[in-house]
Amino acid sequence: MKTTKRNFWLDVTIFMALLITVITGFLLWLAIPHQLASVFLGFSRREWVAAHISFGVVGLAGVAWHIIWHWDWLKALRGRRLDEMPNKVRANRVIDRIMWLTFIATNAFGVIAWVLHYGDQVYLVRMPDRLHVVFGVLCTILMVIHLVLHWKWIVSTGQRCIHVNFGVDRNIQKSKTFKQG
């Protein structure tokens, strides 16, 4: 498999895992009552938490692979000063660094919160829970910005990898002629 195609499918996997993690996270935060006996859409709070953690771990593993695969590129960027970079690359680098820090904080506080709640019969919202949510929301916002900055690559690579046209193909549109009869 070509490197671009491999990266695309890894990114799709990361996106899906983190999307489900974000959705379950928002449900746990805003929709599902904090009592352990709570049931939402037929699933207990414990099952929602298990799904949130499971998909979060898949996303974390995908991000780790993403970093490993891009390590040489990341090392090459490390030696460049921000003021020497083009604006788009500089913006991308700043967003990526802040996103990376919020991602680490989200996961760290998530693990701390999980350890503190392990085996609890009563769910109490503690400071690590709140910090996990705050950093999770910030990380989600930064991930959306990251996707916007990479949208052109996402669309063009998606078209090549899954052979789906995400809009009108300009070459086909220009070549069509309409005859009136």
C-alpha positions as CSV (number, residue, x, y, z in Angstrom):
1,M,0.0,0.0,0.0
2,K,1.3,3.4,-0.9
3,T,2.3,5.7,1.9
4,T,-0.4,8.3,1.1
5,K,-3.1,5.7,1.0
6,R,-1.8,4.1,4.3
7,N,-1.8,7.5,6.0
8,F,-5.3,8.3,4.7
9,W,-6.8,5.1,6.1
10,L,-5.0,5.6,9.4
11,D,-6.4,9.1,9.5
12,V,-9.9,7.8,8.7
13,T,-9.6,5.3,11.6
14,I,-8.4,8.0,14.0
15,F,-11.2,10.3,12.9
16,M,-13.9,7.7,13.4
17,A,-12.5,6.6,16.8
18,L,-12.1,10.1,18.1
19,L,-15.5,11.2,16.7
20,I,-17.2,8.4,18.6
21,T,-15.1,9.3,21.7
22,V,-16.2,13.0,21.4
23,I,-19.9,12.0,20.9
24,T,-19.9,9.6,23.9
25,G,-18.0,12.2,25.9
26,F,-20.6,14.9,25.2
27,L,-23.4,12.5,26.0
28,L,-21.7,11.5,29.3
29,W,-21.1,15.2,30.1
30,L,-24.5,16.7,29.1
31,A,-27.2,14.0,28.5
32,I,-26.6,11.0,30.7
33,P,-27.3,11.6,34.4
34,H,-24.2,11.1,36.7
35,Q,-25.9,8.3,38.7
36,L,-24.3,4.9,37.9
37,A,-27.7,3.3,37.6
38,S,-28.6,5.7,34.8
39,V,-29.8,4.2,31.5
40,F,-29.6,6.2,28.2
41,L,-30.8,4.8,24.9
42,G,-30.8,1.3,26.4
43,F,-27.3,1.4,27.7
44,S,-26.1,2.0,31.3
45,R,-23.7,4.8,32.2
46,R,-21.0,2.2,32.8
47,E,-21.5,0.9,29.2
48,W,-21.3,4.5,27.8
49,V,-18.1,5.0,29.9
50,A,-16.7,1.7,28.5
51,A,-17.4,2.8,24.9
52,H,-15.9,6.2,25.6
53,I,-12.7,4.7,27.0
54,S,-12.5,1.9,24.4
55,F,-12.8,4.3,21.4
56,G,-10.5,6.8,23.1
57,V,-7.8,4.1,23.4
58,V,-8.2,3.2,19.7
59,G,-7.9,6.9,18.8
60,L,-4.8,7.2,21.1
61,A,-3.2,4.2,19.5
62,G,-3.9,5.6,16.0
63,V,-2.4,9.0,17.0
64,A,0.7,7.1,18.3
65,W,1.0,5.3,14.9
66,H,0.5,8.6,13.1
67,I,3.4,10.2,15.0
68,I,5.6,7.2,14.4
69,W,4.9,7.2,10.7
70,H,5.6,11.0,10.5
71,W,8.5,11.1,12.9
72,D,11.1,12.0,10.2
73,W,8.9,14.9,9.0
74,L,8.4,16.0,12.6
75,K,12.1,16.0,13.3
76,A,12.8,18.0,10.2
77,L,10.3,20.7,11.3
78,R,11.8,20.9,14.8
79,G,15.0,22.6,13.5
80,R,13.0,25.3,11.6
81,R,12.1,28.6,13.2
82,L,8.5,29.8,13.1
83,D,9.4,33.1,11.5
84,E,11.1,31.3,8.6
85,M,8.0,29.3,7.7
86,P,5.3,30.3,5.3
87,N,2.1,31.5,7.0
88,K,0.1,28.3,6.3
89,V,2.8,26.0,7.6
90,R,3.4,28.2,10.6
91,A,-0.4,28.2,11.5
92,N,-0.5,24.5,11.1
93,R,2.5,24.0,13.3
94,V,1.1,26.2,16.1
95,I,-2.3,24.6,15.9
96,D,-0.7,21.1,15.9
97,R,1.5,21.9,19.0
98,I,-1.4,23.3,21.0
99,M,-3.6,20.4,19.9
100,W,-1.0,17.9,20.9
101,L,-0.7,19.5,24.4
102,T,-4.5,19.5,24.9
103,F,-4.6,15.9,23.6
104,I,-2.0,14.8,26.2
105,A,-3.8,16.7,28.9
106,T,-7.2,15.3,27.9
107,N,-5.8,11.7,28.1
108,A,-3.9,12.3,31.3
109,F,-6.8,13.7,33.2
110,G,-9.1,11.1,31.7
111,V,-6.8,8.3,33.1
112,I,-6.6,10.1,36.4
113,A,-10.4,10.4,36.6
114,W,-10.9,6.8,35.6
115,V,-8.5,5.6,38.3
116,L,-10.2,7.7,40.9
117,H,-13.6,6.4,39.9
118,Y,-12.6,2.7,39.5
119,G,-14.9,0.6,41.7
120,D,-17.0,3.5,42.9
121,Q,-20.6,2.8,43.6
122,V,-21.4,6.6,43.6
123,Y,-20.2,8.9,40.8
124,L,-18.9,12.2,42.1
125,V,-17.6,14.8,39.6
126,R,-14.1,15.7,40.7
127,M,-11.5,18.1,39.5
128,P,-9.8,15.6,37.1
129,D,-13.2,15.0,35.5
130,R,-13.7,18.7,34.9
131,L,-10.2,19.2,33.5
132,H,-10.7,16.1,31.2
133,V,-13.8,17.8,29.9
134,V,-12.2,21.3,29.5
135,F,-9.2,19.9,27.7
136,G,-11.3,17.6,25.7
137,V,-13.5,20.4,24.4
138,L,-10.4,22.5,23.6
139,C,-8.8,19.6,21.8
140,T,-12.0,19.0,19.8
141,I,-12.0,22.6,18.7
142,L,-8.4,22.4,17.7
143,M,-9.0,19.1,15.8
144,V,-11.7,20.8,13.8
145,I,-9.3,23.6,12.9
146,H,-6.7,21.0,12.0
147,L,-9.2,19.3,9.7
148,V,-10.0,22.7,8.0
149,L,-6.3,23.4,7.5
150,H,-5.9,20.0,5.8
151,W,-9.3,19.9,4.0
152,K,-7.8,20.1,0.5
153,W,-5.5,17.1,1.2
154,I,-8.4,15.2,2.8
155,V,-10.7,15.7,-0.2
156,S,-8.1,15.0,-2.9
157,T,-6.7,11.9,-1.1
158,G,-10.2,10.7,-0.3
159,Q,-11.1,10.9,-4.0
160,R,-8.1,8.8,-5.0
161,C,-8.4,6.3,-2.2
162,I,-12.1,5.5,-2.3
163,H,-12.8,6.5,-5.8
164,V,-15.6,8.8,-4.9
165,N,-16.1,12.3,-6.3
166,F,-16.9,14.8,-3.5
167,G,-18.3,17.3,-6.0
168,V,-18.5,18.1,-9.6
169,D,-15.4,17.0,-11.6
170,R,-14.4,20.1,-13.5
171,N,-12.8,18.1,-16.3
172,I,-16.1,16.2,-17.0
173,Q,-18.1,19.3,-16.6
174,K,-16.0,21.2,-19.2
175,S,-16.1,18.3,-21.7
176,K,-19.9,17.9,-21.8
177,T,-21.7,19.6,-24.7
178,F,-25.4,19.9,-24.8
179,K,-27.1,19.8,-28.2
180,Q,-30.5,21.3,-28.6
181,G,-32.8,19.3,-30.8
